[in-house]
Amino acid sequence: MNAAHDEREAFAAFLLRMRQRGVGSKELFAAIESTPRHNFVPGQWHEALWSEGMLPIECGEAIEGIDMQATVMAALDLAPGQRVLEIGTGSGFTAALLGRLSGRVLSVERYRTLCELARQRLETLGIGDVVVRHADGARPLASEGPFDRIVVWAAFDSYPRAFVEMLSTGGVMVAPVGPGEGEQELMRLAKVGSRFEREDIGKVRLQPITPGMAATL
């Protein structure tokens, strides 16, 4: 009972932090609340489910804290029917949110083990229209586009033109851009006609995007 009470308090604190930052989407919060986060995080980290810090997962990887995940999801401005590309499936939590809030989702992950675990979790929750693919996320999937939304959970060292060009008219991409060692700028890039509008959301520190696929894991 105490654990459940503590989790409710931590979730309420998360909601308060988001509202203070101007993130108040009822649809987003409902999707987060209906997606059991503990299913996507190893048991030893359950006390930190709703914290701002990154959480370790399988394959020596980590997922972003819930604050950053919610901030990025809000910046994407998701709506039913949209076609979404996610680079970096991780545990599958954000893929689940994308599936609840948009239309068809293609989520790409370089670790086979993470792909398999994410598929199992999504299937258990009955979240359809999300395809998790073991592939090289550093290579643009031009043949799969265009996409209405693109989200990348790893940093590009320079403006990701090849990915931005996969956006449909009115499309939005959110990704960090900057040096692999140090702070990066989390950018929101919106396609307006033949040009792109950039909005800087904040500073982040994520791993640089890694070409190729993991050989064994």
N, C-alpha and C positions, 0 to 999 in steps of 0.2 A: 504493500500500500504506500509506504514512504517513497519507494522508487517511482511509482506512478505519479505521486504528488509532485515529486522533484522534477519529473519530466514535464508535467503540465506547467509548472512555474518557469522552467527553462524555455519552453515554447512561448509562453506569454511574454517573457523578456525579449525573445527574438522578435516577436511581432512589434513590440514597443520600439526596439531599435530600428526596425524597418520603417515604421511610420515616422519616426523622427528624421529619417533620411529621405522622406517623401515617397516611399514605396508603399502604396496602399491598395493594390489590386485585390479585390475580394476573390476573383477567380483564381489568382495565383496562390493566395493563402489557403483557399479551399483545396486546391490540388496538392499543396504541400502537406496539409493536415490529413488528407485521405491517402497519402502514400507513406506507409510505415517505414520511417527512416532507419529504424533499428534492423530491418531486413537487409539493408545495404551496407552496413558498417560492422566490422568484427566486434564480437561481444565485449572485449576488454575496453572498447572506446565508447560504450553506450552512455556513460555519464557525460560525455562531451558532445552528444548528438547535435545539440542546438547551440554550440559554441561558435565563435568566429574563426577559430583556428582550423588548419587543415587536419584531416584524419587519415591515418595509415590504412591501406587496404592491401589486398593480395598483390603478389608479384613485386613487392617492394615499392609500390606506387602509393599515392595519396589522393584524396579528393578534397576539393575546396570546402571551406567552412560554409555553413548554411547562409550566412549573410551575403557572401559573394555570389553564391549560387542564385539566391533570390534577386539580388541586384541585377545580375546578368539576364535572368529570365524576364524581369520587368522591362529592361532596356530592349529586349527583343520584340516586345509588344505583340505577343502571340494571339492568334485567333483561330477558330475552327476552320479546317479546310486548307491551311497553309502546308506547303511542302518544306520540310526542314532537314538540314544537314548538320550533324554534330560530329566534331572531330575530338575524340577522346571520350570513350564511353565510360571508362572508370568502373565504378560499382554498378552503374545503370540507373542511379537515382534521378539524375537530370534527364536521362532518356525517358524515364517514366513520366516526369512532369511534362516534357515536350509532347509525349503521347496523349496525355490528358488534355492539354491546352491547344493543340494544333491538329494537323491532319496526318499526313504520311511522314514518318521520320526515318531517316537513314543515319545510323550512329556507327562511327568507324573507330576501331580500337586495334592497336598494334600487338596486344597481348592476347593470345588465344584463350588462355585461362580466364581472363577478365570477360572476354566475349561470352564464353559458355556460362559463367556465373550470372552475368547480366541477363542473358536470355532466360535462364531458369527463374530468376526473380521476377522478370516482367511477365512470364507465363503464369507464375503463381498468382500474380495480382490480376490476371486477365486483361492486361493492357495490350491491345492489338495495334496494328498499323505502325509498329516500330520494328525495323529491321536492323539487327546488330551484325556488323560485318567485320571479319578479321582482315584488315587491309592497311596499307601505308597511308596514314592520314596526311602526310606531308605532300602527297601528290594530288593535285586538283582532280576532282571527279567530273570533268567537263561533260562526259557522255551521260551522266546521271542528271544534269541540271536541265533547266534553271531551277533554283531554289528561292523560296520566298524569304526564308530565314536561314542564316548560317551562324553557328556558334562554335568557337574553338577554345579548348581548355589548355592550350599551350601557347608559348609566345613565339611570334615571328620576329626575326631580327630587323625586318624592314617592311614597308607597306605591302600587304599581301594581295597584289593586283590580280594575280591569276584566280584567287578565290573570290574576290569582290566581283570579278567579271562573270561569275556564275550566278549572280543575283538576278532575279526577275525584276521588271519595272516596279518600283515601290518597295523593293526588297531591303532587308536590313541584315547586316553582319556585325557580330560583336566578337572581338578578339583582342588579346594583348599584343602590343608591338613594342619591341625594345631589346636591349642586350640580354643574353641568357643569364649572365651574372649581374644581378642588380635589379633595380626597379624598371618596370615596364608601364606603358600607358594603356589602360583598358579603353579601347576605341569602339564607338558605335558608328558604323558606316552605312549610310542610307542612300539607295540609288534613286535619284530624282531625275527622270528623263534620261539624258545622256551624261549626267554628271553625278558626283557623289558628295554628300554632305557628311562632314566628320564632326562628331561630338566626343570629347574626352570625358570619360565617366569617373576615372580615378586611377591611383597608382596601385599596382599589384606586383607580386613576385611569383611567377610561375616558371616551371621548367621550359626550356626551349623546345620547340617542336622537333621531334626526332624522326629522320627519314628511315624507311624500311619497317620490317616487322620483326618482332622478337623471335629468335630462332628456336628456342626450346619452351619457354613458358606460355 
